Amino acid sequence: MAGFSGFLRRLKAEWRRVLPRFALGLAGASLAWLALAPVYAGGLAAVARAAAPVLENTPGAYYAVEGSRVLVYRPVRLPGQAQMRDVVYTVWLASGAFGLPVLAALILATPGWSGGTRARALAWGLGLLTITQIASMLVTVDFWQQMPVTLQGPAFYLSGHSARRLQVISAIYYFFEIMGRGFFVLVVYVALIGFRETRRAAGPVGGRNAKCPCGSGRKFKHCCGAG
């Protein structure tokens, strides 16, 4: 029972066990995410600071982490005022990155995978989703630079704004906003299943008595080739 069709058959046969595992996995992953989100935000803020010389058009702008949020402070001079004032934007928020614990729960609940396979899938899956989080944050950084500032009085634009750039960056920003609401998770999860089940279907080079390509250490006939 190998290949993607085999995965679907296993899922159909074991769905009564898969659903509780997914629910428990999601609860545990969500609690872990609550604890780890500030650390994750700190890593993203470090990436934003490294990219600031290329992205930032406002002199003196700086990035900070507040709880599980990444903020950018941009000092601006409001029309009619002599003193500078910080305009604060949220460029990343942990509550908007719920796809990471969802993916972890999906991988933990996937039937027929060994512990080693789950660990590797988690590493690759969360790594790929982190890349999307970084890209989304950097797009958001530029998006808020292109949008008008409307704190008080007439709206005005920050340095580096252009109507053309706003049009382009807005399209990219809303692409990430839509895809980040679960589509990235599905794409990554299906890709992981496809890669894993393709290897399972191919089997080991040495035949059924060779070690299983999933990395469990068992013979193929007693692991992925069973059934």
C-alpha positions in Angstrom: 0.0 0.0 0.0 2.3 2.7 -1.3 2.2 5.9 -3.2 -0.2 8.8 -2.7 -3.2 6.5 -3.3 -1.9 4.4 -0.4 -1.8 7.5 1.8 -5.4 8.2 1.0 -6.4 4.6 1.8 -4.6 4.7 5.1 -6.2 8.0 6.0 -9.7 6.6 5.1 -9.0 3.5 7.2 -7.6 5.4 10.3 -9.5 8.7 10.3 -11.1 7.9 13.7 -7.6 7.8 15.2 -6.2 10.6 13.1 -8.8 13.2 14.2 -8.2 12.9 17.9 -4.4 13.0 17.3 -4.8 16.1 15.2 -6.9 17.8 17.9 -4.4 16.9 20.6 -1.5 17.9 18.4 -3.1 21.2 17.5 -3.7 22.0 21.2 -0.1 21.1 22.1 1.4 22.9 19.2 -0.7 26.0 19.9 0.5 26.1 23.5 4.1 25.6 22.3 3.6 28.5 19.8 2.4 30.8 22.6 5.6 30.2 24.5 7.9 30.3 21.5 6.3 33.2 19.5 8.3 36.0 21.2 11.6 34.1 20.4 10.4 33.6 16.8 9.5 37.3 16.6 13.0 38.2 17.8 14.5 36.2 15.0 12.3 37.9 12.4 13.1 41.3 13.8 16.8 40.5 13.4 16.1 39.6 9.7 14.2 42.9 9.3 17.1 44.9 10.8 19.6 43.2 8.4 17.3 44.1 5.5 16.7 47.7 6.7 19.5 49.3 4.7 17.9 48.0 1.5 14.2 48.5 2.4 14.0 51.5 4.7 13.7 55.0 3.2 13.1 56.7 6.6 16.3 57.8 8.4 16.3 56.7 12.0 13.8 53.9 11.6 14.3 51.0 14.0 12.7 47.6 14.7 11.6 46.3 18.1 9.8 43.2 19.5 6.8 43.7 21.8 5.5 40.4 23.1 4.9 38.4 19.9 4.8 41.4 17.5 7.5 42.9 15.4 7.2 46.7 15.2 8.9 49.3 13.1 9.2 52.9 14.5 9.6 55.5 11.8 10.4 59.1 13.0 8.5 61.6 10.8 7.8 65.3 10.9 4.0 65.9 10.8 2.8 68.8 8.7 2.8 72.0 10.7 4.8 70.6 13.6 8.4 71.3 14.4 9.3 68.2 16.4 9.7 64.6 15.0 7.2 62.0 16.0 7.4 58.2 15.8 4.9 56.4 13.6 4.6 52.8 14.7 3.6 50.0 12.4 3.1 46.3 13.1 4.9 44.3 10.5 4.5 40.8 11.9 2.0 39.3 14.4 2.1 35.8 15.9 -1.6 35.4 15.8 -1.5 35.8 12.1 1.0 33.0 11.8 -1.4 30.2 13.0 -0.3 28.1 10.0 2.9 26.9 11.9 1.1 25.1 14.7 -1.5 23.8 12.2 1.2 22.3 10.0 2.9 20.7 13.1 -0.4 19.1 14.1 -1.1 17.8 10.6 2.4 16.2 10.5 2.0 14.7 13.9 -1.4 13.2 13.0 -0.3 11.8 9.6 -0.9 8.0 9.5 1.8 5.6 8.6 4.8 7.8 9.3 7.7 6.9 11.6 9.0 9.2 14.2 12.0 10.0 12.1 9.9 10.8 9.1 7.7 13.2 11.2 10.8 14.9 12.6 12.2 15.5 9.1 8.8 16.6 7.8 8.5 19.1 10.7 12.0 20.5 10.1 11.4 21.0 6.3 7.8 22.1 6.7 8.4 24.7 9.4 11.5 25.9 7.6 9.5 26.5 4.4 6.7 28.3 6.2 9.3 30.4 8.0 10.6 31.5 4.6 7.0 32.6 3.7 6.8 34.5 7.0 10.0 36.4 6.3 8.9 37.3 2.8 5.5 38.4 4.1 7.1 40.6 6.8 9.5 42.3 4.4 6.7 43.0 2.0 4.7 44.5 4.9 7.6 46.7 5.8 7.6 48.2 2.3 3.8 48.3 2.1 3.5 50.6 5.1 6.2 52.8 3.7 4.1 53.3 0.5 0.8 53.9 2.3 -0.2 57.5 3.3 0.2 58.5 6.9 -3.0 59.7 8.5 -2.3 60.4 12.1 -3.8 63.9 12.3 -4.4 66.6 9.7 -4.0 65.9 6.0 -2.5 62.7 4.8 1.1 62.6 3.6 3.5 60.1 2.2 6.9 58.9 3.6 10.1 59.3 1.7 10.5 56.9 -1.2 6.8 56.7 -2.0 5.6 56.3 -5.6 2.2 55.6 -7.0 3.6 52.8 -9.2 5.4 51.1 -6.3 2.3 51.3 -4.1 0.3 49.6 -6.8 2.8 46.8 -7.2 3.6 46.3 -3.5 -0.1 46.3 -2.6 -0.8 43.4 -5.0 2.1 41.4 -3.4 1.0 42.3 0.1 -2.6 41.1 -0.4 -1.3 37.9 -2.1 0.6 37.1 1.1 -2.4 38.1 3.2 -4.7 35.6 1.4 -2.1 32.8 1.0 -1.1 33.2 4.7 -4.6 32.3 5.8 -4.0 28.6 5.3 -3.1 28.1 1.7 0.7 28.1 2.3 0.1 25.4 4.9 -1.8 23.2 2.5 0.7 23.6 -0.3 3.6 22.7 2.0 1.8 19.8 3.6 0.7 18.3 0.2 4.3 18.8 -1.1 5.7 16.9 1.9 3.1 14.1 1.5 3.9 13.9 -2.3 7.7 13.7 -1.7 7.3 11.1 1.1 4.8 8.9 -0.7 6.8 9.0 -3.9 9.8 7.6 -2.0 7.6 5.1 -0.3 6.2 3.9 -3.7 9.7 3.7 -5.2 11.0 1.5 -2.4 14.7 0.9 -1.6 17.3 0.1 -4.2 18.2 -3.2 -2.7 14.6 -4.6 -2.6 12.2 -5.4 0.2 15.0 -6.7 2.5 17.0 -3.4 2.3 16.6 -0.6 4.8 13.5 1.5 4.4 14.1 4.9 2.6 12.1 6.6 5.3 15.0 6.4 7.7 13.3 4.3 10.4 16.2 1.7 10.3 13.8 -1.2 9.7 13.6 -3.3 6.6 11.4 -2.0 3.9 9.1 -5.0 4.0 8.5 -4.4 7.7 8.0 -0.6 7.4 6.8 1.4 4.5 6.4 -1.7 2.3 4.2 -3.5 4.8 0.5 -4.1 4.0 
